[in-house]
Amino acid sequence: MKRIILSKLKNKKDNNKTGKTICVTAVSPKLGCTFFSLALANFIASCLRENVIYIELKEESSLLGLVGENQISIGQRIGYSYKGVKYILTNDIEEVAEILARERGYIVVDLGVLNSSTAAVLNKCKNKIIIGSFMPWQRRDFHEFIRKNIYKKYDMETIHFCQLCRDKKGEQFFYKTYGCRLFNLPKIDNPFSLKEENFEDLMNFL
């Protein structure tokens, strides 16, 4: 099994010479946007062994206390290095757009909750991941978010829509309503210490 996974990882790496921009956003706070973004970035660095920049686009950083000890230069900017991943912590949308246009490696953007201002960043990323929940008390928010921000504005099949907790009926209803798949977020205990069982799931988001 491990040999098969490593072979797929090699093919993924060989087929992507210029890297990829990945944006992770969520319907509302506390749905695991930062956690999953960290898992993707660390997977790219530790398993694909590729250079990766993690951009946290927020007014107040939740990562500075964790990753901020080792300061480095990333182009003309001050960034940080932690466990093989380079971090840029900013609230400047124009700065993020410039980085996405200039850099050629992997970039993971932790966008937080999507709004009219940050939509421009989502537009510039090749891979778009949107996290929501189909729990009964959150289902309506998920649908309203899609209809307001995504439906008829994007090609729905090019977006990874993800639910926080597995709901089989929710998956069926989602496909019937929007004509595209609702993915389940992989179960990850620690984004900085990934297990082999996480590899293939994470690879499918790249």
N, C-alpha and C positions, 0 to 999 in steps of 0.2 A: 504493500500500500504506500509506504513512504517513497519507494522508488518511482511509482506512478505520479505521485504529487510533485516530486522534484523534477520529473520530466516535463510536466505541465508548466511548472514554474520557469524552466529554461525556455520553453517555447514562447511563453508570455514575454519573457525578457527579450528574446531574439527578435520577436515581431514588433517590438516597440523601441526603435532606436532613438527617438527624440523625446521620450518621456510623455507624460500625460498630466493634464490639469483635472483635479477632482474637487468638487464642491459638495460639502455636506451641510444640509440645513434641516430645520425641524419646524413642525407646525406650531409648537409652543415650547417654553423653557422646560428643562428637566426631563427631556425625552432621550437623552443619551447622545446628543450631537457631538460633544467634545470627546466623550469616551470612545465612540466609534471612529471619529477622526484620528485619534491617537493610535487606535489599533491598526488602522490602514497605514498610517505613516510608519509605524514601527515594523509592520509586515514588509513594506517596501524596502526599508533599510536593512532589516536583519535577515529576511528570507530571499528577496530578490537581489539584495546587496547592491542597491542602486542609491544614488544621491537623491535625497528628498528634502524639500522645504515644507514646513508646516506653518501656515499662516493663521493666526487667531485674530479674527476681525471683530473686536469688541471694544466698547467704551472702557471697561475695566477688565484687565486680564485675570483669568482664574488660574493661569499656568506660571506666572512669573516667579512665584515662591518655589515652584518645583524645578523649573528648567533654567532659572535665571543666574545660576552661579558662574557658568562658563561663557563669558561674553566673547563674541567673535564678530568679524566683519563679513557681511553678505552683500557683495557689490559695494554700493555707497552707503549701505545701511548697517546699523548695529543690530545684531541678532544674537542668538544663543545656541549652544550645542548641548544636546543631552541624549545619551545612549544612541549615538549615530545619526540622529535627526537634527536638522537645523531649524530653528524656530524664529519667526518674525511675529512680534506681538504689536498690533497697531489698531487704531480706530480710523485710519485714513483710507477711504474707499479708492481714491485716485491712486494712492501708492500701491494698493493691491492690484489694481488694473494694470499699472505699469509693470509690476513684477510678473504678472501672468503673460504680458506681451513680450517680455524680454527673456525670461528664463526658458531653458529647453529641457530641463530635467523633470522629475516628478514634483508636483506641487499639490498639497492637500490643503484646502481652505476650510477652516471651521467657521462657517458663516453664522452660526446661531440661528435665531428666528428670522426668516425671510421677511423683508419689508420693501417698500418702493425704492428706498435708497440703495439697498444691497442687491437688488435684482440685477443691476448692471454687472456685478461680479459673477452671479450665477450664469448669466448669458455668455460670459467669456470662457467658462469651463467646459471641457469636453464631456466629462462624466458628471452627472447631476444625481445626487442621492438625497431623497426627502424622507424624513422620519416622522411618522405619526403613530397614533394608537387607535385601535378599533375596540377598545374597552367601551362599554355602553355609555359612560359619562364623557367620553372624549371623541366618539365617532362623528358626532355632528361637526365638531371643530375641524376634523380631518377633511370632511366633505366640503365645508365652506372654504377652507384654505385652498383646496384644489380648484374649486370653481372660480374663486376670486383671483388667484395668482397664477394658475398653471393651465387650466382647461382652455383650449383654443388659442393659447399663446405659445405653447411648446408642442413638439411632437411627443405625445405621451409615452410612446414606446421607447423613446431614447432616455427616459428617466427611470432610475431605480426607486420606486416607491416602497418603503419599508415600514412594517409595523413592529412596534416595540414588543408586543406579546402575541404569540401565535393564536390566530383565530381562523379556523378553517372556513366557517361560514362567511366571515369577513372577506377572506380571499376570493371566494366564489362571487360574493356580491360586488366586490371591487371590479373583478373582471367583467361581470355582466354590465356594470354601470359605465366603465371607462374603456373597456376593451384592451386592457393591459394587465400585466401580472403585479400582484402585491407580494413582495419578498418578505421573508422573516430575517430579522437581524440575527447573526450568529451569537451563540451563547459564549461570551468571553469573560473570564474571571479577572484578568489583569491585562490591560493593553500593552504593558511593557514586558510581559512575560507570556508570550503566546504559545499555545499548545499546537501540536501537529494536527489535531482534529479541527483546528480553526483555519488551517491554511487554504484549503480548497474553497471554503465559503468566502474568505476574504479576497481570494484571487478572482472570483466571479464579479467583484465590484470594480475591478480595474479595467 
